[in-house]
Every structure is written in structure tokens, then in C-alpha cells.
Amino acid sequence: MSGGGIGAIAAFTVMASSNNIFDWLFCVLFIVLYGWGIACGIRLIEGHANALKSNFIFWLCQVPAFASPIAGYFLGSGLYVTAWIRPGTMERGFDFAVGSAFRYSLLEQYQPLTLGVNLVAVAICIWFYVKMPKTVKKLDTVRADIDSQQ
């Protein structure tokens, strides 16, 4: 949850220093994502029924990282370890940090094609996915009970 707060503050900082409408739109998008991440964390702590599924989806948003002359996207909240490759040059590497970061680009012709995966987000998604079936089965049982009572 603190990762979401740090990310939202970072997005507000970018907004404060930019007059570009696209910067503002992208920052609002990332603020919404970080806010949703905070809400997902709170729901998980409180034990809400769909908390595992919403957290899975939030962390899934953090898995891809890419850049190209057309568009680019990266979202990291809390902790990230991103493995990346540039297919044109076969250059590769890792980015990692404790904290939050986001990157975006739109129609920046100098951006080389870069493809990446946030390994921490993949691991957390796997964990939520493994835990999710128990919850989904319970919800399906409850729905079946409700349907049979009608």
C-alpha cells in the first residue's frame, strides 16, 4: 500500500512540473492505478471475498514493461525487478528498486524497442493465482446456494 502512495506522489510531482496535457492524462491514469493498488491492499488486509482476484489483476498490470517509438509503459509499486531486452541490438539487463516507479511514452521516435517483464510481479501473480481457486470455489458454492434458494 505504501508503494501506491509513493507512486501517486511521484505522479503528482510530474504533473506539477509539466504543462503538457498528455503528461497530465498519463499521470492521472497512473494515480488511478496506484489508488486502486492501495484499495486492493486494504481489501486484502480486511479479508474481502474478491481481494485475491483484484490484487492478482493489479499485480498483473505490473508484469509488462515495454518501450517503442509508438508507445511505452512500465508500472512498479513497492518493489520491482525487471528483466528487459532490446531485440534490435540484443542488449539486455535488469532494473530493480524498492519503491515505486512508472514510465510512459507516446510517439517518441528515438525510443528503441524494449521488452521487459517485472519478475517480482510475476511471482506475486503466481502466488495470488495459486491462492485464488480456494476463494473462487467458496464464492461459486455460495452463488449455487443462493441460486438454489430462489
PyMOL commands that set and color helices and strands:
alter all, ss='L'
color gray80, all
select helices_A, chain A and resi 2-16+21-46+51-60+119-149
alter helices_A, ss='H'
color red, helices_A
select strands_A, chain A and resi 64-67+71-76+79-86+91-98+101-106+114-118
alter strands_A, ss='S'
color yellow, strands_A
deselect
rebuild
show_as cartoon
